[in-house]
Amino acid sequence: MTHNIPLPAHAWPTLEAGWVWLCGAGPGDPGLLTLHAVNALRQADVVIYDALVQEAILEWAPQAEHIFAGKRGGKPSAKQRDISLRLVDLARMGKKVLRLKGGDPFVFGRGGEEAQTLVQHGIPVRIIPGISAGIGGLAYAGIPVTHRDVNQSVTFVTGHDQSGNTPGSLDWVSISKGSQVLVIYMGMKHIAQISAKLIAAGRPASEPVAVVTTATTIDQRVLETTLGTIVADIAAAGMEPPAIICVGQSVLMRQVLDWQGQAAGIAPRNLDPLGRGRPAESV
């Protein structure tokens, strides 16, 4: 694979010595990198990357030192403060530092904490957004997070807090009643508690749910289930994190929008999954 493809003519920013660029690598597929991310990878002296960053993405930075700083639930991981201070140290050494994080660094990615530490230590920072798994990962599964016939709101929540427990600060009743579609990051560990809280808050046990693991990669798996059966179905399928969980009627759109399945020759299961009894509008 070659990575010497020239970028289109543009006033691309220069990664200066002593700077840290905090960059989103997208949900996994290297093709979902932004051009700013590619530009950053080509200039960096050192790339500090997370567990969800695919190895193929690092191939865009063969000149750089690659430092793994992944944090995975239940496994030995570097402490967040140590990672942040490592960025400070590298920048003070005059390195061109690229902090590469899965998805978008400011969406449940601790990017705000790292940027705050850098600013507090006088390190100049640039932020490069990325495609969040809660949007891009579901799109690869054929699930739109918004659809005019389904929802006018979507809520993104995290399945665990700093201590690794289900966030105690979340008002599950308000979340359940206030948003038609819920997208849950890092929720596999506590899915039994989360599903029980949502049902207790009024969501029907029959509500459609999708679990998408290792989204946008060749190892992507999608489980279609319901709130009432999700715990047993995850166990039966042997699914493991990383995963995005989507709760709501938009999950039904996968029956017609599973574009990866259709590319493999699998016909849509239902052209009218929402039961509207009419064709989709052209405009």
C-alpha positions in Angstrom: 0.0 0.0 0.0 1.3 3.4 -0.9 0.6 6.6 1.0 2.4 9.1 -1.1 -0.8 10.3 -2.8 -0.5 14.1 -2.9 -3.2 16.2 -1.1 -5.1 18.6 -3.3 -3.7 22.2 -3.4 -4.8 23.9 -0.3 -3.4 26.0 2.5 -2.9 22.9 4.7 -1.9 23.8 8.3 1.7 23.0 9.4 2.3 20.9 12.5 4.9 22.9 14.3 7.5 21.7 16.7 6.2 21.9 20.3 2.5 21.7 19.2 0.0 18.9 20.0 -2.7 18.2 17.5 -5.6 16.3 19.0 -7.1 14.4 16.2 -10.1 12.1 15.6 -9.3 9.0 13.6 -12.9 8.0 12.9 -14.6 4.8 14.0 -12.2 2.4 12.3 -12.2 2.3 8.5 -9.1 4.2 7.4 -11.2 5.7 4.5 -13.1 7.7 7.1 -10.1 9.7 8.1 -10.4 13.4 7.3 -7.9 15.1 5.0 -6.7 17.2 8.0 -6.0 13.9 9.8 -4.0 12.6 6.9 -2.1 15.9 6.7 -1.3 15.6 10.4 -0.2 12.0 10.2 2.3 12.9 7.4 3.9 15.6 9.5 4.1 14.1 13.0 7.3 13.2 14.8 5.3 11.1 17.3 1.8 9.6 17.2 0.2 8.7 20.5 -2.8 6.5 19.6 -5.7 4.8 21.3 -6.8 1.1 21.3 -9.5 1.8 18.7 -7.2 3.2 16.1 -6.6 0.7 13.3 -3.0 -0.3 12.5 -3.6 0.6 8.8 -4.2 4.2 9.9 -0.7 4.4 11.4 0.8 3.5 8.0 0.1 7.1 7.0 2.9 8.1 9.4 5.9 5.8 8.7 8.3 8.6 9.7 6.8 9.0 13.2 7.4 7.1 16.4 4.2 5.3 17.3 3.3 5.1 21.0 0.3 3.1 22.2 -1.8 4.7 24.9 -5.0 2.6 24.7 -7.5 2.4 27.5 -9.8 -0.6 27.5 -12.3 -1.4 30.2 -11.3 -4.2 32.6 -7.8 -4.3 31.2 -4.5 -2.8 32.4 -4.4 0.7 30.9 -2.4 3.9 31.3 -3.9 6.4 33.6 -5.5 9.4 31.9 -3.4 11.9 33.7 -0.2 10.1 32.8 -1.2 10.2 29.1 -2.0 13.9 29.3 1.3 14.7 30.9 3.2 12.5 28.4 1.8 14.8 25.7 3.1 17.8 27.6 6.6 16.3 28.0 6.9 15.4 24.3 5.8 18.9 23.2 8.3 20.4 25.5 11.0 18.3 23.9 10.2 20.1 20.6 8.4 17.2 19.0 5.5 17.5 16.5 3.0 15.6 18.5 -0.2 14.0 17.1 -2.6 12.6 19.6 -4.8 10.2 17.6 -8.1 9.1 19.2 -10.8 6.8 17.8 -14.0 8.4 16.6 -14.2 12.1 17.6 -11.9 13.3 20.4 -14.6 15.4 22.0 -17.3 12.7 22.0 -16.8 10.5 25.1 -13.1 10.4 24.2 -11.5 12.3 27.0 -10.2 14.8 24.4 -11.5 17.7 26.4 -9.5 16.6 29.4 -6.3 16.2 27.4 -6.8 19.6 25.7 -7.4 21.2 29.0 -4.2 19.8 30.5 -2.2 21.0 27.5 -3.6 24.5 27.7 -2.9 24.6 31.4 0.7 23.8 30.7 1.1 26.4 28.0 1.2 23.9 25.1 -0.4 25.1 21.9 -3.1 22.8 20.6 -5.1 22.2 17.4 -8.3 20.2 17.4 -9.2 18.0 14.4 -12.7 16.5 14.7 -13.4 12.9 13.5 -16.5 10.9 12.6 -18.0 9.6 15.8 -18.8 5.8 16.0 -22.3 6.7 17.2 -23.0 8.2 13.8 -20.6 6.6 11.4 -20.6 3.1 13.0 -24.4 3.0 12.8 -24.4 4.2 9.2 -22.2 1.3 8.3 -24.8 -1.0 9.9 -27.5 0.6 7.8 -29.0 2.5 10.7 -29.7 6.2 10.4 -29.6 8.0 13.7 -32.3 10.4 12.4 -35.2 9.7 10.0 -38.2 12.0 9.5 -40.7 9.2 10.1 -39.0 8.1 13.3 -37.4 10.8 15.4 -36.8 14.5 15.8 -34.3 14.0 18.5 -31.4 11.7 19.3 -29.5 11.4 22.6 -26.0 10.2 23.0 -25.1 8.7 26.4 -22.1 6.9 27.9 -22.5 3.5 29.5 -20.0 4.1 32.3 -18.5 7.0 34.2 -14.9 7.7 35.5 -15.2 4.9 38.0 -16.3 2.3 35.4 -19.9 2.2 36.8 -23.2 3.1 35.2 -23.3 6.9 35.4 -25.3 7.8 38.5 -25.8 11.3 37.3 -27.9 10.3 34.4 -31.7 10.8 34.7 -32.8 7.7 32.9 -36.5 8.6 33.2 -36.0 11.9 31.5 -33.7 10.4 28.9 -36.2 7.7 28.2 -39.1 10.1 27.8 -37.2 12.9 26.1 -35.7 11.2 23.1 -37.0 8.8 20.5 -33.6 7.3 19.7 -30.8 6.6 22.1 -27.2 5.9 21.1 -25.1 4.4 23.9 -21.4 4.3 23.9 -19.4 1.9 26.0 -22.6 0.2 27.3 -21.8 -3.5 27.0 -20.5 -4.0 30.5 -23.6 -2.6 32.1 -26.2 -3.4 29.5 -28.3 -5.4 32.0 -28.6 -2.4 34.3 -29.1 0.1 31.4 -31.9 -2.0 29.7 -33.6 -2.5 33.0 -33.5 1.2 33.8 -34.9 2.1 30.4 -37.8 -0.4 30.7 -38.5 0.8 34.2 -38.6 4.3 32.8 -41.3 3.4 30.3 -39.5 2.1 27.2 -41.3 -1.1 26.0 -39.4 -4.3 26.3 -40.2 -5.0 22.6 -38.4 -1.8 21.4 -35.9 -2.5 18.7 -32.2 -2.4 19.7 -29.1 -2.9 17.6 -25.6 -3.7 18.9 -22.7 -2.9 16.5 -19.3 -4.2 17.5 -15.9 -3.1 15.9 -17.9 -0.8 13.6 -16.8 0.0 10.1 -14.0 -2.6 10.2 -13.8 -6.0 8.5 -14.7 -7.5 11.9 -18.0 -5.6 12.3 -20.9 -7.5 13.7 -24.5 -6.4 14.1 -27.0 -7.9 16.4 -30.7 -6.9 16.1 -32.6 -7.5 19.3 -35.0 -5.8 21.7 -34.7 -4.2 25.1 -36.2 -7.2 26.8 -33.9 -9.8 25.2 -30.7 -7.8 24.7 -28.8 -9.3 27.6 -29.5 -12.9 26.7 -29.0 -12.3 23.0 -25.6 -10.6 23.5 -24.5 -13.6 25.6 -25.7 -16.1 23.0 -24.0 -14.3 20.2 -20.7 -14.0 22.1 -20.4 -10.3 21.3 -17.8 -8.2 23.0 -16.8 -4.5 23.1 -16.1 -2.1 21.5 -19.7 -1.6 20.7 -22.3 1.0 19.9 -25.9 0.3 21.1 -28.8 2.0 19.4 -32.3 1.9 20.9 -35.3 3.0 19.0 -37.4 2.6 15.8 -34.6 3.7 13.6 -33.1 0.3 14.1 -35.8 -1.1 11.9 -34.4 0.8 8.9 -31.6 -1.7 8.8 -34.1 -4.1 7.2 -34.0 -2.0 4.0 -30.8 0.0 4.4 -28.3 -2.8 5.1 -26.1 -1.6 2.3 -23.2 -3.9 3.1 -25.5 -6.9 3.0 -27.0 -5.8 -0.3 -23.5 -5.4 -1.7 -22.9 -9.0 -0.8 -26.1 -10.0 -2.6 -28.5 -10.1 0.3 -31.9 -8.6 -0.7 -33.7 -6.1 1.6 -36.0 -7.8 4.1 -38.7 -5.2 4.2 -39.1 -2.1 2.0 -41.5 -0.6 4.5 -40.1 -1.5 7.9 -42.0 1.4 9.6 -45.4 0.2 8.4 -46.3 3.5 6.7 -48.0 1.8 3.8 -46.6 4.3 1.3 -43.3 4.7 -0.6 -40.6 7.0 0.7 -40.9 10.6 -0.5 -38.4 11.5 -3.2 -37.9 15.0 -1.8 
